[in-house]
Amino acid sequence: MILRRSLQSSDFDSLLPDLVGKPILLSNANIHSLQPPEMGPVDEPWPEFIRQVLLAPVTADGDKLELRIETAADGAGFLWYARLLDKEGFPGDTLVPFEQTQDATKNSFTVSLSDQVLTRLLTDQEIQICWADCKAGRPFPLNVETSARASLPISPGKQTLEESNLISYYQGRIAWEQLFPDPEADGSSTDHATVAPAPVSGVDKSRIQSYQIREFVEALAGLNQDLRSATQSEPAMRLALLGPVSPFALAQTIIDAVVAGRRTPTAAGFQLVEILACLQSARSHQVPERLADAWQQHLQQVNGKITRLLEKLVAENPALFASNKAFGRYRKAVLNVKQLSNHDNPL
């Protein structure tokens, strides 16, 4: 650091660090007294052939993430491979093996991610790049593509939110923090943890479909309020509409219930229509002018995703929905007419 000051002034004395060696006045007569800095240890080699490492949405399914490693044009000329960092109790599993990186026609490599590997990547925030000049490898920073931010888990560890968790949250019976507890609070792994639903008193009715639908209906007002509260910033919009606690996440758990045999397709169709009605009503929420277009775009995106879930449900159960003409009339009436004020009693 060079600081120019007058010798007659003491204004900067308190800012000067302690000196090491004899001070040298910067003048023409003393220029030869300056010495170059001492040479430090030789810098470790760096994988210059790696352009970037990032998490990005899977092209075919924007709700899932994959790891992408991009190399420079001459990257194939290096003998390299990629793996997870070595940590105590966690081996550094190979992500991109040596054999794949020797394809001279490729400069981009994608890795499908299991929940466990994704958790490791989000925790480590680096991967190990190993090559001929550095066989032990160097940690390389992990970035996240902008479009992938909404798909990132809220907290490390795989925590599966069930329909009951989301319903309890929208009903106001549990707080956001209870949905995502500290994964290291008790020192145990939560790679496959499931958040316990809010306790209820009396007889357990959670497996009765009519009770499930009633609970769902009672949660619609909270879902609407949650969307109304998310209009003040674009990140909040994305999280409330497409995040792990959102109309889209709730719709996915409903479809999961159908697949598991816990919900009839007709009941699930009713729920999806009601969620779509909430999104339709959310178009009229007051939004800051600078965010109005973004709000409409995010609503359109999630509306399309849930509509496709509904259409797939109908297509997979053609006989059931074809014979139930009342559902078709109900769907058309709700999505064309229903307003937010009607959600207090959607039945």
N, C-alpha and C positions, 0 to 999 in steps of 0.2 A: 504494500500500500504506500502510495506517495501522497503526502499532504504538504501543500505549499502554504507557508505562513510567514508573517514578518517576525524577525527575531525580537523586535521590540514589543510584540504582543504576546500576552499570556492567556488569551481567550480560549485557546484550544488545548491548553496543558492538561485539563481534566479528561479530555477525550483521547489523548494519546495512550496507547498501550505501553507496557513496560518495554524498554528497548533491550535488544540483545546485541552486544558488541558496541563498538565505538560509533557514535553518530557521524555521518559524513555530510558536510554542507554541499548542496548541489551547485557547483560553480564550475566554470571551464577548467580551473586549475585542479579540481579534485575529481574530474570525470574518470581518470584512470584508477582511482581508488575503489571504484565500485567493483563488486565481484558478482559473477553469475550465481544463481541459486544452486545449492548442492543437488546433485542428481539423486532422485529417490529410487526406490526399487522399480525394476522394469515392469511396466503395466502388463497385466495378464492379457492373453489374446481375447479378442472379441469376435463373435460370429457375424462379420460384416455382410455375409451372404444372406442373412435372414432380414427380410424387409419389415415384417410385422407378424405378431401373434395376437389373435383376437377371438373373442366370443362373438358369434353372429347367428342370426336366425337361420334355421334350416329352410332352404328354398321351398320345399314342398309343404312345410308345416311351420308357419311363422311363430307358433307358440312354443316350439322347441329350439334348443340352442345346440350349436356344434362349434368345435374348435377349428380355426383356420390358421394355417401357417403359410405365409407367402415368402418366397425367396426371390433374390435378384435374378436377372436373366441368366447369369452364369452359375447359379446355385447348384445345378446338377453336377458341376465339376468338383464339388466338395464331398468328402465322405462323412456324412453326418446322420444323426438320428435324434429324436426328441423323446423325452420321458418326463414323468412327474419328479418333483424334488424328493430327495431322500429325507425322510423324517423318522424319528424314533417311533417304531411300531407301525409305520406305514412305508412299504417298499415303493421305490420309484418306478412304477409300472411304465412300460414303453407305450408312448402315444403314437409315434410314427416310426416304424422300424427302418433300419438301414436299407433293407432291400427296396422299399418303396421310394426312397429319396434318390435312387440312382437312375430313375427314368428321366432321360435328358429332355423329354418333351413337356415335363411338368414343372411348373414353378408355384403351384398352389396345392396344398394338401389339407383335406378335411378329416376330422375325427368325430365319430359319433360318441356322444357322452352319456354314460350311465349317471344315475343320480349321485352315486358315490364319487365318481371322477369329477363331476361338476362341482360338488361341494369342495373337493380338494383344490380345484382351480380357483374357486372364489376365495378360499382361505389363504392359499399360498400366494396368489396373484402373480406367479411366475412359473415358468417351466424350465427344464434343464435341456440345453442344446449341447450335444457332444459331437465333436468332429476330430479329424486327424491331428490338428495342432493343439487340441485341448481335449484329451480323451476323458478327463474327469468331468468336463462340461462346465458351462457358465449359465447361471440363471438369466433368463430373458424375460422382460416384463410382459404381462398379459394386459391387453386393452379390451374394451368392449365397444362394439359397433353401436352407433347411436340408436338404430332401429331395434336393438336387442335389449334396451334398458327396461322396457315394460315387461320383458319375459324373465328378468332376473328374480330369483327367490328373495323374499324379504329378509331372511336370516339364514346363516349357514346351516347345513343339515337338511335332510329331506323330511319335511313336515307335511303330512297329508291332511288337508282340510276337508272334512266330510260335509255333507249337506247340513247336518245338524249343527256343526260349528258355525257355518255361515248364517243359518237361520237364527241361531242364538245371538250372533253379533248384530244382525239387522233388527232383532227384537229389543236390543239394548240390554240383554241379560249377561253378556260378557264383553269385556273391553278388547280393543285391538291388541294390547300388549299380551293378553291372555291367549290370543291365537298364535303368537310367535314368542314363546318364552325363551329365555337365554339357554342355548343348547349346551352350555358348559356349566350351568348353575349347579348341577348335582354331580358333575364330573363324569357323566355317562354319555355315550354316543347317542345321537338322535337321528342317525342316518335314515331310519325308517320309522320314526316316531309319528304317532297320530295324536293330535290335540284332543284331549278328552272333552266331550260335550258338557255344556253347563248342567249342573245337577238340577233335577226336578224332583218335587216331592210327590208322594202317593204312588199309585200303580204305574209301572213302566208301560207306557202306551206308544213308545217310539217305533215299534214294529207294525203298528196298525196304520194302514194307508190313509184312512179318513182323518186320523189324528195328524199324520204328517202333512196332509194338504191344509188342514186348519192352521197348523203352525206356520206353514208357508204363507198363507194368506195374511196372517197377523204380522209377518215380517215385511210385507210390501211397503207399508208406510215408512219403515226405517230405511229400506232400500232407496226409496224416493228422496228421503231426507239426506242420505249419504251422497247421492248424486248432486243434489242441490248445493251441498257444502263443498263440492269438489270443483266448482266453476271458477275459482280465483287464480288458478295457475295451470299451465298445460301439463306439467308432471303429475299434478293431483288428478287432472282429468284422466290421463292414461291409466293411472293406478286404480282409480275408482271404477273405471269402465272395463279394463282388460287385465287388471292385476289379479293376485291370488284371492282377494276379497272383492268381488265384483259381480255384476250380472252375468258376465260370461263364465266366470268360475262356477257360479251357482248353477247355470245351465248345464255345464259339463258334469257336475255331480248328479244332476237329475238324470242325465243320459246314463251315467254309470249305474244308477239305481235300477234303471230298466234292464240293462245288460245283466245285472246280478239277480234279477227277478224280484226285487223289492218294490217295484213300482210298475203299474200297468202302463202300456203305451198311451192310453187315453188320458190317464191322470198326468203323465209327463207332458203330453201335448198341451193340456190345460195350463200347467205351470209355465211352459215356454211361451205360450201366448200372453200370459200375464206379465212376464218379464219384458216381452216386446212392447206391451202396452206402457210399461213404466218408461222404457226408452223413448217411446213416442211422446209421452207427456213431458219428458226431460228436454225436448226441443224448445219448449216455451219457457224454460228457466231463465232468469235474468243472468246475463253473462257480461263481463266487461267488454266494451266494444272491440278492444284489441285482441280478445280471445274468442270472439263470436264464431269466426270461421273454423278455428281449431276445434271448438266444442261440437259444431255440427259435423265436422269430418270424423271425429272420434266416435260420435254417436252413430254415424252411418257405418263405420267400420264394425263396431260391435253388433249393430243391428243385423248386418249381413252375416256375421259369424253365427249368431243364434238362429237366424232364419234358416241357414243351411242345416243346422242341427235339427230343426223342426221338420224341414223337408225330407231329410234323410230318415227321420223317425217315421214319417208318414209313408215313405217309399218302402221301408222295410216291413211295414204292416199294412199292406194295401187292402186286404179283405176287411180288417177291423175298421179302418177309417172310411172305407167306401160304404160300409153298412151303417156307419154312424154319421148320418147326414146332419144331425144336430151339432156335431163338433164343427163341421164346415161353416154352418150358419153362425155359430158362436164366435169362431175365429174371425170371420169377416166383420161381424158386428163390433167386436171388441177393438180390433185394430183400426177400424174406420171411424168409430164413434166415441169410444170411451175416453174420458178426460181424467186428469189427475184426481179431481175431487171424488170420483167414483171409486177410487182404490180402497177407500175406507171399508167398503162392503162389496168386493168384486163378485160375490156370489149372488 
